Amino acid sequence: MRVVIQRTRHASVSIGGQTKSAIGQGMLILVGIEEGDGQEDIDWLCHKIVNLRIFDDENGVMNRSVLDYGGDILVVSQFTLHASTKKGNRPSYIRAARPEISIPLYEQFCRDLGTALGKPVGTGEFGADMQVELLNDGPVTICMDTKNKE
């Protein structure tokens, strides 16, 4: 699994002009799932995400987690995180898992992340044409891939 985490002042996802989810300060997480991903990847990411110290403490030092901060999380599926651009100009998405694998893993990731956070996370809609808006705070943007966790 591959994620892009952005610290936000606010973020939202809309489908067909209707807001599906919106959060205040916290994290927008774009998640891409590939063949071979499973519960071990979900567990590792959930633990890392909620404990990632990217929020400022009283001294202005990034020393607080989303749990410490009391922030919200919005999760949006994004298969394009697994784009290969090695050949030609059209990206290949062959590494991205097919929907029958991705959808259950995405839904499990969102549930488990909500449990780790102690409150539900906002979500997009898997496979939908979504418009994502955010005000990146910092900017702080962090990429993680469970294939590189060692």
N, CA, C and O atoms as a GROMACS GRO file, in nm:
protein
  600
    1MET      N    1   0.086  -0.119   0.000
    1MET     CA    2   0.000   0.000   0.000
    1MET      C    3   0.089   0.123   0.000
    1MET      O    4   0.195   0.126   0.062
    2ARG      N    5   0.044   0.220  -0.070
    2ARG     CA    6   0.118   0.345  -0.081
    2ARG      C    7   0.024   0.458  -0.040
    2ARG      O    8  -0.091   0.462  -0.083
    3VAL      N    9   0.073   0.548   0.046
    3VAL     CA   10  -0.008   0.662   0.089
    3VAL      C   11   0.069   0.792   0.072
    3VAL      O   12   0.192   0.797   0.082
    4VAL      N   13  -0.007   0.896   0.045
    4VAL     CA   14   0.043   1.033   0.051
    4VAL      C   15  -0.039   1.101   0.160
    4VAL      O   16  -0.162   1.106   0.153
    5ILE      N   17   0.031   1.153   0.260
    5ILE     CA   18  -0.034   1.217   0.375
    5ILE      C   19  -0.007   1.366   0.366
    5ILE      O   20   0.108   1.409   0.353
    6GLN      N   21  -0.113   1.445   0.373
    6GLN     CA   22  -0.098   1.589   0.372
    6GLN      C   23  -0.164   1.647   0.497
    6GLN      O   24  -0.280   1.620   0.526
    7ARG      N   25  -0.086   1.727   0.570
    7ARG     CA   26  -0.141   1.794   0.687
    7ARG      C   27  -0.228   1.908   0.637
    7ARG      O   28  -0.184   1.990   0.555
    8THR      N   29  -0.350   1.915   0.685
    8THR     CA   30  -0.446   2.011   0.632
    8THR      C   31  -0.500   2.107   0.737
    8THR      O   32  -0.506   2.076   0.856
    9ARG      N   33  -0.539   2.223   0.689
    9ARG     CA   34  -0.622   2.314   0.768
    9ARG      C   35  -0.767   2.272   0.752
    9ARG      O   36  -0.846   2.276   0.847
   10HIS      N   37  -0.801   2.230   0.628
   10HIS     CA   38  -0.932   2.172   0.599
   10HIS      C   39  -0.921   2.096   0.468
   10HIS      O   40  -0.833   2.124   0.387
   11ALA      N   41  -1.011   2.000   0.448
   11ALA     CA   42  -1.012   1.921   0.325
   11ALA      C   43  -1.153   1.868   0.303
   11ALA      O   44  -1.231   1.850   0.397
   12SER      N   45  -1.184   1.844   0.176
   12SER     CA   46  -1.315   1.787   0.143
   12SER      C   47  -1.306   1.708   0.014
   12SER      O   48  -1.215   1.728  -0.066
   13VAL      N   49  -1.401   1.619  -0.004
   13VAL     CA   50  -1.414   1.544  -0.128
   13VAL      C   51  -1.559   1.554  -0.173
   13VAL      O   52  -1.652   1.534  -0.094
   14SER      N   53  -1.577   1.588  -0.301
   14SER     CA   54  -1.711   1.603  -0.359
   14SER      C   55  -1.726   1.509  -0.478
   14SER      O   56  -1.630   1.478  -0.548
   15ILE      N   57  -1.849   1.465  -0.498
   15ILE     CA   58  -1.884   1.379  -0.610
   15ILE      C   59  -2.008   1.438  -0.675
   15ILE      O   60  -2.111   1.454  -0.609
   16GLY      N   61  -1.997   1.471  -0.802
   16GLY     CA   62  -2.111   1.529  -0.873
   16GLY      C   63  -2.160   1.659  -0.812
   16GLY      O   64  -2.280   1.687  -0.814
   17GLY      N   65  -2.069   1.738  -0.759
   17GLY     CA   66  -2.106   1.867  -0.701
   17GLY      C   67  -2.157   1.860  -0.558
   17GLY      O   68  -2.188   1.964  -0.499
   18GLN      N   69  -2.168   1.740  -0.501
   18GLN     CA   70  -2.216   1.721  -0.364
   18GLN      C   71  -2.100   1.680  -0.273
   18GLN      O   72  -2.024   1.590  -0.307
   19THR      N   73  -2.087   1.745  -0.160
   19THR     CA   74  -1.980   1.712  -0.066
   19THR      C   75  -2.010   1.577  -0.003
   19THR      O   76  -2.115   1.556   0.057
   20LYS      N   77  -1.915   1.484  -0.019
   20LYS     CA   78  -1.927   1.350   0.041
   20LYS      C   79  -1.873   1.351   0.183
   20LYS      O   80  -1.935   1.295   0.273
   21SER      N   81  -1.756   1.415   0.203
   21SER     CA   82  -1.693   1.424   0.335
   21SER      C   83  -1.613   1.553   0.343
   21SER      O   84  -1.561   1.602   0.243
   22ALA      N   85  -1.604   1.606   0.464
   22ALA     CA   86  -1.523   1.726   0.488
   22ALA      C   87  -1.465   1.718   0.628
   22ALA      O   88  -1.529   1.668   0.720
   23ILE      N   89  -1.343   1.767   0.642
   23ILE     CA   90  -1.278   1.770   0.773
   23ILE      C   91  -1.218   1.908   0.797
   23ILE      O   92  -1.200   1.987   0.705
   24GLY      N   93  -1.188   1.933   0.923
   24GLY     CA   94  -1.113   2.052   0.960
   24GLY      C   95  -0.966   2.018   0.963
   24GLY      O   96  -0.916   1.948   0.874
   25GLN      N   97  -0.896   2.064   1.064
   25GLN     CA   98  -0.753   2.038   1.073
   25GLN      C   99  -0.727   1.890   1.095
   25GLN      O  100  -0.793   1.824   1.175
   26GLY      N  101  -0.629   1.840   1.023
   26GLY     CA  102  -0.595   1.700   1.034
   26GLY      C  103  -0.512   1.653   0.917
   26GLY      O  104  -0.414   1.717   0.880
   27MET      N  105  -0.553   1.540   0.859
   27MET     CA  106  -0.478   1.479   0.750
   27MET      C  107  -0.570   1.438   0.636
   27MET      O  108  -0.678   1.383   0.657
   28LEU      N  109  -0.524   1.466   0.515
   28LEU     CA  110  -0.584   1.407   0.396
   28LEU      C  111  -0.491   1.295   0.355
   28LEU      O  112  -0.371   1.317   0.337
   29ILE      N  113  -0.545   1.175   0.340
   29ILE     CA  114  -0.463   1.060   0.302
   29ILE      C  115  -0.513   1.004   0.170
   29ILE      O  116  -0.628   0.963   0.158
   30LEU      N  117  -0.425   1.005   0.071
   30LEU     CA  118  -0.451   0.941  -0.057
   30LEU      C  119  -0.390   0.802  -0.047
   30LEU      O  120  -0.274   0.788  -0.008
   31VAL      N  121  -0.467   0.698  -0.081
   31VAL     CA  122  -0.418   0.561  -0.065
   31VAL      C  123  -0.432   0.484  -0.196
   31VAL      O  124  -0.536   0.485  -0.262
   32GLY      N  125  -0.322   0.418  -0.232
   32GLY     CA  126  -0.320   0.330  -0.349
   32GLY      C  127  -0.290   0.188  -0.304
   32GLY      O  128  -0.202   0.164  -0.222
   33ILE      N  129  -0.364   0.094  -0.359
   33ILE     CA  130  -0.352  -0.046  -0.320
   33ILE      C  131  -0.303  -0.126  -0.439
   33ILE      O  132  -0.349  -0.106  -0.552
   34GLU      N  133  -0.210  -0.218  -0.414
   34GLU     CA  134  -0.159  -0.302  -0.521
   34GLU      C  135  -0.175  -0.449  -0.486
   34GLU      O  136  -0.200  -0.485  -0.371
   35GLU      N  137  -0.161  -0.532  -0.588
   35GLU     CA  138  -0.170  -0.677  -0.568
   35GLU      C  139  -0.072  -0.717  -0.457
   35GLU      O  140   0.040  -0.666  -0.450
   36GLY      N  141  -0.115  -0.806  -0.371
   36GLY     CA  142  -0.029  -0.854  -0.264
   36GLY      C  143  -0.044  -0.778  -0.134
   36GLY      O  144   0.009  -0.821  -0.031
   37ASP      N  145  -0.114  -0.665  -0.134
   37ASP     CA  146  -0.138  -0.592  -0.010
   37ASP      C  147  -0.240  -0.668   0.074
   37ASP      O  148  -0.325  -0.739   0.022
   38GLY      N  149  -0.229  -0.652   0.206
   38GLY     CA  150  -0.320  -0.723   0.295
   38GLY      C  151  -0.329  -0.659   0.432
   38GLY      O  152  -0.290  -0.543   0.450
   39GLN      N  153  -0.381  -0.734   0.528
   39GLN     CA  154  -0.405  -0.682   0.662
   39GLN      C  155  -0.276  -0.636   0.730
   39GLN      O  156  -0.279  -0.539   0.806
   40GLU      N  157  -0.166  -0.702   0.705
   40GLU     CA  158  -0.038  -0.660   0.766
   40GLU      C  159  -0.002  -0.518   0.721
   40GLU      O  160   0.049  -0.439   0.801
   41ASP      N  161  -0.027  -0.487   0.594
   41ASP     CA  162   0.000  -0.352   0.542
   41ASP      C  163  -0.092  -0.250   0.609
   41ASP      O  164  -0.049  -0.141   0.646
   42ILE      N  165  -0.218  -0.286   0.622
   42ILE     CA  166  -0.316  -0.198   0.687
   42ILE      C  167  -0.274  -0.170   0.831
   42ILE      O  168  -0.273  -0.055   0.874
   43ASP      N  169  -0.240  -0.275   0.905
   43ASP     CA  170  -0.202  -0.259   1.046
   43ASP      C  171  -0.083  -0.167   1.060
   43ASP      O  172  -0.082  -0.078   1.145
   44TRP      N  173   0.019  -0.188   0.977
   44TRP     CA  174   0.141  -0.108   0.985
   44TRP      C  175   0.111   0.038   0.955
   44TRP      O  176   0.154   0.128   1.028
   45LEU      N  177   0.035   0.063   0.848
   45LEU     CA  178   0.003   0.200   0.810
   45LEU      C  179  -0.081   0.271   0.916
   45LEU      O  180  -0.054   0.386   0.951
   46CYS      N  181  -0.182   0.204   0.967
   46CYS     CA  182  -0.269   0.266   1.068
   46CYS      C  183  -0.188   0.309   1.190
   46CYS      O  184  -0.206   0.420   1.241
   47HIS      N  185  -0.100   0.222   1.235
   47HIS     CA  186  -0.016   0.256   1.351
   47HIS      C  187   0.074   0.375   1.320
   47HIS      O  188   0.085   0.467   1.401
   48LYS      N  189   0.140   0.372   1.204
   48LYS     CA  190   0.230   0.481   1.167
   48LYS      C  191   0.156   0.613   1.151
   48LYS      O  192   0.202   0.716   1.198
   49ILE      N  193   0.042   0.609   1.086
   49ILE     CA  194  -0.031   0.732   1.056
   49ILE      C  195  -0.078   0.802   1.183
   49ILE      O  196  -0.053   0.922   1.200
   50VAL      N  197  -0.144   0.732   1.272
   50VAL     CA  198  -0.199   0.799   1.391
   50VAL      C  199  -0.090   0.843   1.489
   50VAL      O  200  -0.115   0.927   1.575
   51ASN      N  201   0.029   0.786   1.477
   51ASN     CA  202   0.139   0.823   1.566
   51ASN      C  203   0.243   0.914   1.501
   51ASN      O  204   0.340   0.954   1.566
   52LEU      N  205   0.225   0.946   1.374
   52LEU     CA  206   0.318   1.031   1.300
   52LEU      C  207   0.316   1.172   1.359
   52LEU      O  208   0.212   1.237   1.362
   53ARG      N  209   0.432   1.218   1.405
   53ARG     CA  210   0.439   1.348   1.473
   53ARG      C  211   0.465   1.460   1.371
   53ARG      O  212   0.579   1.498   1.345
   54ILE      N  213   0.355   1.511   1.315
   54ILE     CA  214   0.366   1.616   1.214
   54ILE      C  215   0.286   1.742   1.252
   54ILE      O  216   0.272   1.832   1.170
   55PHE      N  217   0.235   1.747   1.374
   55PHE     CA  218   0.162   1.864   1.421
   55PHE      C  219   0.246   1.938   1.524
   55PHE      O  220   0.317   1.877   1.604
   56ASP      N  221   0.238   2.071   1.520
   56ASP     CA  222   0.321   2.153   1.607
   56ASP      C  223   0.280   2.142   1.754
   56ASP      O  224   0.161   2.133   1.787
   57ASP      N  225   0.381   2.142   1.840
   57ASP     CA  226   0.355   2.152   1.984
   57ASP      C  227   0.354   2.300   2.022
   57ASP      O  228   0.355   2.387   1.935
   58GLU      N  229   0.351   2.329   2.151
   58GLU     CA  230   0.344   2.467   2.198
   58GLU      C  231   0.468   2.549   2.162
   58GLU      O  232   0.464   2.672   2.169
   59ASN      N  233   0.577   2.482   2.124
   59ASN     CA  234   0.699   2.552   2.083
   59ASN      C  235   0.714   2.563   1.932
   59ASN      O  236   0.818   2.607   1.883
   60GLY      N  237   0.612   2.523   1.859
   60GLY     CA  238   0.618   2.531   1.714
   60GLY      C  239   0.702   2.421   1.650
   60GLY      O  240   0.744   2.434   1.536
   61VAL      N  241   0.725   2.313   1.723
   61VAL     CA  242   0.803   2.200   1.674
   61VAL      C  243   0.707   2.086   1.638
   61VAL      O  244   0.616   2.056   1.715
   62MET      N  245   0.727   2.023   1.522
   62MET     CA  246   0.641   1.911   1.484
   62MET      C  247   0.670   1.794   1.578
   62MET      O  248   0.762   1.715   1.555
   63ASN      N  249   0.590   1.785   1.683
   63ASN     CA  250   0.614   1.688   1.788
   63ASN      C  251   0.486   1.623   1.838
   63ASN      O  252   0.487   1.551   1.938
   64ARG      N  253   0.373   1.649   1.769
   64ARG     CA  254   0.245   1.595   1.813
   64ARG      C  255   0.183   1.513   1.700
   64ARG      O  256   0.196   1.546   1.582
   65SER      N  257   0.117   1.406   1.737
   65SER     CA  258   0.048   1.321   1.640
   65SER      C  259  -0.096   1.371   1.622
   65SER      O  260  -0.142   1.459   1.694
   66VAL      N  261  -0.164   1.314   1.524
   66VAL     CA  262  -0.304   1.348   1.502
   66VAL      C  263  -0.387   1.307   1.625
   66VAL      O  264  -0.488   1.370   1.655
   67LEU      N  265  -0.344   1.203   1.695
   67LEU     CA  266  -0.411   1.163   1.819
   67LEU      C  267  -0.393   1.270   1.927
   67LEU      O  268  -0.489   1.310   1.993
   68ASP      N  269  -0.268   1.317   1.943
   68ASP     CA  270  -0.239   1.421   2.042
   68ASP      C  271  -0.315   1.550   2.009
   68ASP      O  272  -0.365   1.619   2.098
   69TYR      N  273  -0.320   1.579   1.881
   69TYR     CA  274  -0.376   1.704   1.832
   69TYR      C  275  -0.528   1.703   1.832
   69TYR      O  276  -0.592   1.808   1.840
   70GLY      N  277  -0.587   1.584   1.822
   70GLY     CA  278  -0.733   1.572   1.813
   70GLY      C  279  -0.785   1.603   1.674
   70GLY      O  280  -0.900   1.643   1.658
   71GLY      N  281  -0.699   1.583   1.573
   71GLY     CA  282  -0.737   1.615   1.435
   71GLY      C  283  -0.824   1.509   1.370
   71GLY      O  284  -0.847   1.402   1.425
   72ASP      N  285  -0.870   1.542   1.252
   72ASP     CA  286  -0.954   1.454   1.172
   72ASP      C  287  -0.873   1.394   1.058
   72ASP      O  288  -0.764   1.441   1.027
   73ILE      N  289  -0.927   1.289   0.997
   73ILE     CA  290  -0.864   1.226   0.883
   73ILE      C  291  -0.967   1.204   0.773
   73ILE      O  292  -1.080   1.162   0.798
   74LEU      N  293  -0.926   1.235   0.650
   74LEU     CA  294  -1.005   1.210   0.530
   74LEU      C  295  -0.923   1.117   0.441
   74LEU      O  296  -0.808   1.148   0.409
   75VAL      N  297  -0.981   1.004   0.401
   75VAL     CA  298  -0.911   0.904   0.319
   75VAL      C  299  -0.976   0.896   0.181
   75VAL      O  300  -1.098   0.879   0.169
   76VAL      N  301  -0.894   0.908   0.077
   76VAL     CA  302  -0.942   0.902  -0.061
   76VAL      C  303  -0.861   0.797  -0.136
   76VAL      O  304  -0.738   0.800  -0.134
   77SER      N  305  -0.929   0.705  -0.202
   77SER     CA  306  -0.860   0.604  -0.281
   77SER      C  307  -0.802   0.668  -0.407
   77SER      O  308  -0.866   0.753  -0.469
   78GLN      N  309  -0.681   0.626  -0.443
   78GLN     CA  310  -0.618   0.684  -0.562
   78GLN      C  311  -0.523   0.582  -0.624
   78GLN      O  312  -0.406   0.574  -0.587
   79PHE      N  313  -0.575   0.506  -0.719
   79PHE     CA  314  -0.496   0.402  -0.784
   79PHE      C  315  -0.378   0.461  -0.861
   79PHE      O  316  -0.280   0.391  -0.887
   80THR      N  317  -0.386   0.589  -0.899
   80THR     CA  318  -0.278   0.650  -0.977
   80THR      C  319  -0.148   0.664  -0.898
   80THR      O  320  -0.045   0.697  -0.956
   81LEU      N  321  -0.152   0.639  -0.768
   81LEU     CA  322  -0.027   0.640  -0.689
   81LEU      C  323   0.067   0.528  -0.734
   81LEU      O  324   0.186   0.533  -0.705
   82HIS      N  325   0.014   0.429  -0.803
   82HIS     CA  326   0.097   0.319  -0.852
   82HIS      C  327   0.128   0.332  -1.001
   82HIS      O  328   0.157   0.232  -1.067
   83ALA      N  329   0.121   0.452  -1.054
   83ALA     CA  330   0.150   0.474  -1.195
   83ALA      C  331   0.297   0.446  -1.225
   83ALA      O  332   0.387   0.485  -1.150
   84SER      N  333   0.319   0.379  -1.335
   84SER     CA  334   0.455   0.358  -1.386
   84SER      C  335   0.471   0.448  -1.507
   84SER      O  336   0.390   0.446  -1.599
   85THR      N  337   0.578   0.527  -1.506
   85THR     CA  338   0.603   0.622  -1.615
   85THR      C  339   0.734   0.590  -1.686
   85THR      O  340   0.794   0.678  -1.749
   86LYS      N  341   0.778   0.466  -1.675
   86LYS     CA  342   0.907   0.427  -1.734
   86LYS      C  343   0.907   0.431  -1.885
   86LYS      O  344   1.007   0.470  -1.945
   87LYS      N  345   0.796   0.392  -1.947
   87LYS     CA  346   0.790   0.384  -2.093
   87LYS      C  347   0.687   0.482  -2.146
   87LYS      O  348   0.576   0.492  -2.093
   88GLY      N  349   0.723   0.554  -2.249
   88GLY     CA  350   0.628   0.642  -2.317
   88GLY      C  351   0.576   0.754  -2.229
   88GLY      O  352   0.634   0.786  -2.125
   89ASN      N  353   0.466   0.813  -2.273
   89ASN     CA  354   0.406   0.926  -2.201
   89ASN      C  355   0.273   0.895  -2.136
   89ASN      O  356   0.218   0.979  -2.064
   90ARG      N  357   0.220   0.775  -2.160
   90ARG     CA  358   0.096   0.735  -2.096
   90ARG      C  359   0.130   0.646  -1.977
   90ARG      O  360   0.188   0.539  -1.996
   91PRO      N  361   0.095   0.688  -1.855
   91PRO     CA  362   0.126   0.605  -1.739
   91PRO      C  363   0.057   0.469  -1.745
   91PRO      O  364  -0.054   0.456  -1.798
   92SER      N  365   0.124   0.369  -1.692
   92SER     CA  366   0.066   0.235  -1.680
   92SER      C  367   0.025   0.215  -1.535
   92SER      O  368   0.098   0.253  -1.443
   93TYR      N  369  -0.090   0.156  -1.515
   93TYR     CA  370  -0.141   0.132  -1.380
   93TYR      C  371  -0.147  -0.017  -1.349
   93TYR      O  372  -0.229  -0.061  -1.268
   94ILE      N  373  -0.062  -0.094  -1.413
   94ILE     CA  374  -0.066  -0.239  -1.401
   94ILE      C  375  -0.040  -0.287  -1.258
   94ILE      O  376  -0.087  -0.394  -1.219
   95ARG      N  377   0.033  -0.208  -1.178
   95ARG     CA  378   0.062  -0.247  -1.039
   95ARG      C  379  -0.056  -0.225  -0.945
   95ARG      O  380  -0.062  -0.285  -0.838
   96ALA      N  381  -0.150  -0.140  -0.985
   96ALA     CA  382  -0.266  -0.113  -0.900
   96ALA      C  383  -0.356  -0.237  -0.898
   96ALA      O  384  -0.381  -0.300  -1.002
   97ALA      N  385  -0.403  -0.272  -0.780
   97ALA     CA  386  -0.489  -0.390  -0.765
   97ALA      C  387  -0.626  -0.364  -0.830
   97ALA      O  388  -0.674  -0.251  -0.835
   98ARG      N  389  -0.685  -0.470  -0.879
   98ARG     CA  390  -0.818  -0.462  -0.939
   98ARG      C  391  -0.922  -0.433  -0.829
   98ARG      O  392  -0.897  -0.460  -0.712
   99PRO      N  393  -1.038  -0.379  -0.867
   99PRO     CA  394  -1.139  -0.341  -0.768
   99PRO      C  395  -1.181  -0.453  -0.673
   99PRO      O  396  -1.207  -0.426  -0.556
  100GLU      N  397  -1.189  -0.576  -0.721
  100GLU     CA  398  -1.232  -0.684  -0.631
  100GLU      C  399  -1.134  -0.707  -0.516
  100GLU      O  400  -1.171  -0.763  -0.412
  101ILE      N  401  -1.010  -0.664  -0.533
  101ILE     CA  402  -0.911  -0.670  -0.425
  101ILE      C  403  -0.905  -0.537  -0.352
  101ILE      O  404  -0.902  -0.534  -0.229
  102SER      N  405  -0.904  -0.429  -0.427
  102SER     CA  406  -0.886  -0.295  -0.370
  102SER      C  407  -1.001  -0.250  -0.280
  102SER      O  408  -0.978  -0.195  -0.173
  103ILE      N  409  -1.123  -0.271  -0.324
  103ILE     CA  410  -1.237  -0.219  -0.250
  103ILE      C  411  -1.243  -0.274  -0.107
  103ILE      O  412  -1.254  -0.196  -0.013
  104PRO      N  413  -1.237  -0.406  -0.087
  104PRO     CA  414  -1.241  -0.455   0.051
  104PRO      C  415  -1.123  -0.406   0.136
  104PRO      O  416  -1.139  -0.378   0.254
  105LEU      N  417  -1.005  -0.396   0.075
  105LEU     CA  418  -0.888  -0.348   0.150
  105LEU      C  419  -0.902  -0.199   0.184
  105LEU      O  420  -0.867  -0.158   0.294
  106TYR      N  421  -0.952  -0.119   0.090
  106TYR     CA  422  -0.976   0.023   0.116
  106TYR      C  423  -1.076   0.039   0.231
  106TYR      O  424  -1.053   0.118   0.322
  107GLU      N  425  -1.185  -0.034   0.225
  107GLU     CA  426  -1.288  -0.024   0.329
  107GLU      C  427  -1.233  -0.068   0.464
  107GLU      O  428  -1.263  -0.006   0.566
  108GLN      N  429  -1.153  -0.176   0.467
  108GLN     CA  430  -1.093  -0.223   0.592
  108GLN      C  431  -0.995  -0.120   0.646
  108GLN      O  432  -0.991  -0.094   0.766
  109PHE      N  433  -0.915  -0.062   0.557
  109PHE     CA  434  -0.819   0.041   0.598
  109PHE      C  435  -0.892   0.158   0.664
  109PHE      O  436  -0.848   0.206   0.768
  110CYS      N  437  -1.001   0.203   0.604
  110CYS     CA  438  -1.077   0.315   0.661
  110CYS      C  439  -1.136   0.279   0.797
  110CYS      O  440  -1.132   0.360   0.890
  111ARG      N  441  -1.191   0.158   0.810
  111ARG     CA  442  -1.246   0.115   0.939
  111ARG      C  443  -1.137   0.107   1.046
  111ARG      O  444  -1.152   0.158   1.157
  112ASP      N  445  -1.025   0.042   1.011
  112ASP     CA  446  -0.917   0.024   1.108
  112ASP      C  447  -0.852   0.156   1.145
  112ASP      O  448  -0.813   0.176   1.260
  113LEU      N  449  -0.839   0.247   1.049
  113LEU     CA  450  -0.782   0.378   1.079
  113LEU      C  451  -0.875   0.456   1.171
  113LEU      O  452  -0.828   0.525   1.261
  114GLY      N  453  -1.006   0.446   1.149
  114GLY     CA  454  -1.102   0.509   1.239
  114GLY      C  455  -1.093   0.454   1.380
  114GLY      O  456  -1.103   0.529   1.477
  115THR      N  457  -1.075   0.323   1.392
  115THR     CA  458  -1.059   0.261   1.524
  115THR      C  459  -0.933   0.313   1.591
  115THR      O  460  -0.935   0.347   1.709
  116ALA      N  461  -0.823   0.319   1.517
  116ALA     CA  462  -0.697   0.368   1.573
  116ALA      C  463  -0.706   0.515   1.612
  116ALA      O  464  -0.645   0.558   1.710
  117LEU      N  465  -0.782   0.593   1.536
  117LEU     CA  466  -0.800   0.735   1.563
  117LEU      C  467  -0.899   0.759   1.676
  117LEU      O  468  -0.892   0.862   1.745
  118GLY      N  469  -0.990   0.666   1.697
  118GLY     CA  470  -1.091   0.681   1.801
  118GLY      C  471  -1.216   0.753   1.754
  118GLY      O  472  -1.300   0.790   1.836
  119LYS      N  473  -1.228   0.772   1.623
  119LYS     CA  474  -1.348   0.833   1.565
  119LYS      C  475  -1.349   0.799   1.417
  119LYS      O  476  -1.244   0.770   1.359
  120PRO      N  477  -1.465   0.804   1.354
  120PRO     CA  478  -1.472   0.769   1.211
  120PRO      C  479  -1.387   0.864   1.126
  120PRO      O  480  -1.372   0.981   1.160
  121VAL      N  481  -1.334   0.811   1.017
  121VAL     CA  482  -1.262   0.894   0.922
  121VAL      C  483  -1.356   0.926   0.807
  121VAL      O  484  -1.445   0.848   0.774
  122GLY      N  485  -1.335   1.042   0.745
  122GLY     CA  486  -1.410   1.077   0.626
  122GLY      C  487  -1.356   0.998   0.509
  122GLY      O  488  -1.239   0.959   0.509
  123THR      N  489  -1.440   0.973   0.410
  123THR     CA  490  -1.397   0.896   0.294
  123THR      C  491  -1.451   0.957   0.166
  123THR      O  492  -1.544   1.036   0.165
  124GLY      N  493  -1.386   0.916   0.059
  124GLY     CA  494  -1.440   0.941  -0.074
  124GLY      C  495  -1.525   0.821  -0.112
  124GLY      O  496  -1.576   0.750  -0.025
  125GLU      N  497  -1.541   0.800  -0.241
  125GLU     CA  498  -1.614   0.683  -0.289
  125GLU      C  499  -1.527   0.612  -0.391
  125GLU      O  500  -1.491   0.668  -0.494
  126PHE      N  501  -1.494   0.488  -0.361
  126PHE     CA  502  -1.402   0.413  -0.445
  126PHE      C  503  -1.451   0.412  -0.590
  126PHE      O  504  -1.566   0.377  -0.617
  127GLY      N  505  -1.364   0.450  -0.682
  127GLY     CA  506  -1.393   0.444  -0.824
  127GLY      C  507  -1.472   0.562  -0.879
  127GLY      O  508  -1.494   0.570  -0.999
  128ALA      N  509  -1.516   0.651  -0.793
  128ALA     CA  510  -1.595   0.766  -0.839
  128ALA      C  511  -1.504   0.875  -0.894
  128ALA      O  512  -1.385   0.880  -0.862
  129ASP      N  513  -1.561   0.962  -0.976
  129ASP     CA  514  -1.492   1.081  -1.022
  129ASP      C  515  -1.507   1.184  -0.911
  129ASP      O  516  -1.613   1.244  -0.894
  130MET      N  517  -1.400   1.203  -0.834
  130MET     CA  518  -1.405   1.288  -0.715
  130MET      C  519  -1.328   1.416  -0.736
  130MET      O  520  -1.228   1.419  -0.809
  131GLN      N  521  -1.373   1.521  -0.671
  131GLN     CA  522  -1.299   1.646  -0.665
  131GLN      C  523  -1.255   1.663  -0.520
  131GLN      O  524  -1.336   1.668  -0.428
  132VAL      N  525  -1.124   1.673  -0.503
  132VAL     CA  526  -1.066   1.682  -0.369
  132VAL      C  527  -1.010   1.822  -0.351
  132VAL      O  528  -0.932   1.869  -0.434
  133GLU      N  529  -1.049   1.887  -0.243
  133GLU     CA  530  -0.997   2.019  -0.211
  133GLU      C  531  -0.930   2.013  -0.075
  133GLU      O  532  -0.975   1.943   0.016
  134LEU      N  533  -0.819   2.088  -0.062
  134LEU     CA  534  -0.754   2.096   0.068
  134LEU      C  535  -0.674   2.223   0.077
  134LEU      O  536  -0.633   2.281  -0.024
  135LEU      N  537  -0.652   2.266   0.198
  135LEU     CA  538  -0.555   2.370   0.227
  135LEU      C  539  -0.444   2.298   0.303
  135LEU      O  540  -0.457   2.266   0.421
  136ASN      N  541  -0.333   2.273   0.231
  136ASN     CA  542  -0.219   2.202   0.290
  136ASN      C  543  -0.153   2.295   0.390
  136ASN      O  544  -0.118   2.408   0.356
  137ASP      N  545  -0.136   2.249   0.511
  137ASP     CA  546  -0.082   2.329   0.620
  137ASP      C  547   0.068   2.305   0.630
  137ASP      O  548   0.111   2.196   0.668
  138GLY      N  549   0.146   2.404   0.598
  138GLY     CA  550   0.291   2.393   0.611
  138GLY      C  551   0.366   2.446   0.490
  138GLY      O  552   0.427   2.553   0.500
  139PRO      N  553   0.365   2.380   0.378
  139PRO     CA  554   0.300   2.252   0.350
  139PRO      C  555   0.376   2.135   0.412
  139PRO      O  556   0.500   2.134   0.418
  140VAL      N  557   0.301   2.037   0.456
  140VAL     CA  558   0.357   1.912   0.505
  140VAL      C  559   0.296   1.800   0.423
  140VAL      O  560   0.174   1.779   0.425
  141THR      N  561   0.380   1.728   0.350
  141THR     CA  562   0.337   1.616   0.267
  141THR      C  563   0.436   1.503   0.286
  141THR      O  564   0.556   1.522   0.269
  142ILE      N  565   0.385   1.385   0.321
  142ILE     CA  566   0.471   1.269   0.349
  142ILE      C  567   0.420   1.150   0.270
  142ILE      O  568   0.300   1.124   0.266
  143CYS      N  569   0.513   1.078   0.206
  143CYS     CA  570   0.479   0.958   0.130
  143CYS      C  571   0.530   0.836   0.206
  143CYS      O  572   0.641   0.836   0.259
  144MET      N  573   0.448   0.732   0.211
  144MET     CA  574   0.488   0.606   0.274
  144MET      C  575   0.443   0.491   0.186
  144MET      O  576   0.338   0.498   0.121
  145ASP      N  577   0.522   0.386   0.184
  145ASP     CA  578   0.490   0.267   0.107
  145ASP      C  579   0.523   0.147   0.195
  145ASP      O  580   0.634   0.137   0.248
  146THR      N  581   0.427   0.058   0.211
  146THR     CA  582   0.450  -0.057   0.299
  146THR      C  583   0.556  -0.151   0.243
  146THR      O  584   0.606  -0.238   0.315
  147LYS      N  585   0.590  -0.136   0.117
  147LYS     CA  586   0.697  -0.219   0.059
  147LYS      C  587   0.835  -0.168   0.101
  147LYS      O  588   0.935  -0.236   0.079
  148ASN      N  589   0.839  -0.049   0.161
  148ASN     CA  590   0.966   0.013   0.205
  148ASN      C  591   0.966   0.039   0.355
  148ASN      O  592   1.023   0.138   0.400
  149LYS      N  593   0.904  -0.047   0.433
  149LYS     CA  594   0.893  -0.021   0.576
  149LYS      C  595   1.014  -0.062   0.659
  149LYS      O  596   1.021  -0.030   0.777
  150GLU      N  597   1.106  -0.130   0.599
  150GLU     CA  598   1.227  -0.171   0.672
  150GLU      C  599   1.326  -0.057   0.678
  150GLU      O  600   1.434  -0.073   0.735
   0.00000   0.00000   0.00000
